[in-house]
Amino acid sequence: MLINGIINPHLLDLLSRIRHTNTVVIADAAFPYWPMIETVDLSLIRGIPSVLDVLGAILPNWKCGQVIMAEEFKAHNNAATRNTFKRAFKGIPTTFEPHLEFKTRVPEAIGLIRTGDTTAYGNMILVSV
C-alpha cells in the first residue's frame, strides 16, 4: 500500500506512461473535455484541488523540463498570483503563448488532469525531460 506521494491510482497510471519529451496537461475546472486523450478528473469542489496542488504533488518524482502556459494568464491575474505560480515552477523554464496556440498542443498530450481550480488561464502543459 502506498503511503507517500500520489496515491490516486488513475493519476499514477497516467504519469507512469509519460516518457522523454511527452506532455501532460494540468487543467482548471472549466477546461474543455478532449475525447481523444485520457482525462483523470481530480476535481472535488470549486478550487479543490488547485492546479498548483497537483503540480506540487507531481514535481517531486517527475522530471519536468518545461512548463507551457497561455499568454493570457499574465494579463488576467494579479502579480501575487503570477508570483505564486512562478515559485511553484521551482526554476523550470516557462513559455507563454496565445491561448488558441496552447489549445492546439492539448491533443498531443499523453493525458489531461482536471482540477477544481478557477485561476484564469491557469492551465499548464508539462513537458517531460
C-alpha positions as CSV (number, residue, x, y, z in Angstrom):
1,M,0.0,0.0,0.0
2,L,1.4,3.4,-1.0
3,I,1.7,5.8,2.0
4,N,3.7,8.6,0.5
5,G,3.3,10.7,-2.6
6,I,0.5,10.4,-5.1
7,I,-2.0,7.7,-4.0
8,N,-4.6,8.1,-6.7
9,P,-4.2,5.0,-8.9
10,H,-5.6,6.7,-12.1
11,L,-3.1,9.6,-11.8
12,L,-0.2,7.2,-11.1
13,D,-1.1,5.1,-14.1
14,L,-1.2,8.1,-16.4
15,L,2.1,9.6,-15.1
16,S,3.9,6.2,-15.3
17,R,3.3,6.1,-19.1
18,I,4.9,9.5,-19.8
19,R,8.3,9.2,-21.4
20,H,11.0,11.6,-22.7
21,T,9.5,14.7,-24.3
22,N,5.9,13.6,-23.7
23,T,3.5,16.1,-22.3
24,V,0.7,16.1,-19.7
25,V,-1.9,18.9,-19.2
26,I,-3.0,20.1,-15.8
27,A,-6.2,22.0,-16.3
28,D,-8.8,24.0,-14.4
29,A,-12.4,23.1,-13.7
30,A,-13.7,24.8,-16.9
31,F,-11.2,23.4,-19.4
32,P,-12.9,21.7,-22.3
33,Y,-13.2,18.0,-22.5
34,W,-10.9,16.4,-25.1
35,P,-12.3,13.0,-26.0
36,M,-9.1,12.0,-27.8
37,I,-6.9,12.0,-24.7
38,E,-7.2,10.3,-21.4
39,T,-8.6,12.5,-18.6
40,V,-8.0,12.0,-14.9
41,D,-10.6,14.1,-13.2
42,L,-9.5,15.1,-9.7
43,S,-12.0,17.9,-9.2
44,L,-13.9,17.8,-6.0
45,I,-15.4,21.3,-5.4
46,R,-14.6,24.7,-6.8
47,G,-10.9,25.4,-6.1
48,I,-10.0,21.9,-4.8
49,P,-7.6,20.6,-5.8
50,S,-5.9,23.5,-7.4
51,V,-3.6,23.3,-10.4
52,L,-0.7,24.1,-8.1
53,D,-1.7,21.4,-5.6
54,V,-1.4,18.8,-8.5
55,L,1.8,20.3,-9.7
56,G,3.3,20.2,-6.2
57,A,2.3,16.5,-6.0
58,I,3.8,15.6,-9.4
59,L,7.1,17.5,-9.4
60,P,9.0,15.6,-6.6
61,N,9.0,12.4,-8.6
62,W,8.7,13.6,-12.2
63,K,11.4,15.2,-14.4
64,C,9.9,18.4,-15.9
65,G,11.9,20.3,-18.4
66,Q,9.4,23.0,-19.5
67,V,6.0,24.5,-18.5
68,I,3.8,25.9,-21.2
69,M,1.0,28.3,-20.3
70,A,-1.3,30.7,-22.1
71,E,0.0,34.3,-22.5
72,E,-3.4,35.5,-21.3
73,F,-2.5,34.2,-17.8
74,K,-0.3,37.2,-17.3
75,A,-2.9,39.7,-18.3
76,H,-5.8,38.2,-16.3
77,N,-4.1,37.5,-13.0
78,N,-2.5,39.9,-10.4
79,A,1.1,40.0,-9.5
80,A,0.6,37.9,-6.4
81,T,-1.0,35.0,-8.4
82,R,1.7,35.2,-11.1
83,N,4.4,35.1,-8.5
84,T,2.8,32.1,-6.7
85,F,2.8,30.2,-10.0
86,K,6.4,31.2,-10.7
87,R,7.6,30.0,-7.3
88,A,5.7,26.7,-7.8
89,F,7.6,26.1,-11.0
90,K,10.9,25.9,-9.0
91,G,13.0,27.4,-11.8
92,I,11.6,25.2,-14.6
93,P,11.7,27.2,-17.8
94,T,8.2,28.6,-18.6
95,T,6.9,29.5,-22.1
96,F,3.9,31.6,-22.6
97,E,1.9,31.5,-25.9
98,P,-1.5,32.6,-27.1
99,H,-4.3,30.5,-25.6
100,L,-5.5,29.4,-29.0
101,E,-2.0,28.1,-29.8
102,F,-1.8,26.5,-26.3
103,K,-5.0,24.5,-27.1
104,T,-3.5,23.1,-30.3
105,R,-0.9,21.3,-28.2
106,V,-3.5,19.6,-25.9
107,P,-4.4,16.6,-28.3
108,E,-0.7,15.7,-28.4
109,A,-0.6,15.2,-24.6
110,I,-0.5,11.7,-23.0
111,G,-3.3,12.9,-20.8
112,L,-5.1,15.7,-19.0
113,I,-5.5,16.1,-15.3
114,R,-8.6,18.1,-14.5
115,T,-8.7,20.1,-11.2
116,G,-11.2,22.2,-9.4
117,D,-9.1,25.3,-10.0
118,T,-10.6,28.6,-11.1
119,T,-7.5,30.7,-11.8
120,A,-8.0,32.5,-15.1
121,Y,-5.8,30.7,-17.7
122,G,-4.1,28.7,-15.0
123,N,-3.9,25.7,-17.2
124,M,-0.4,24.3,-18.0
125,I,1.3,21.7,-20.1
126,L,4.3,20.0,-18.6
127,V,7.0,18.7,-20.9
128,S,9.0,15.7,-19.6
129,V,12.8,15.7,-19.9
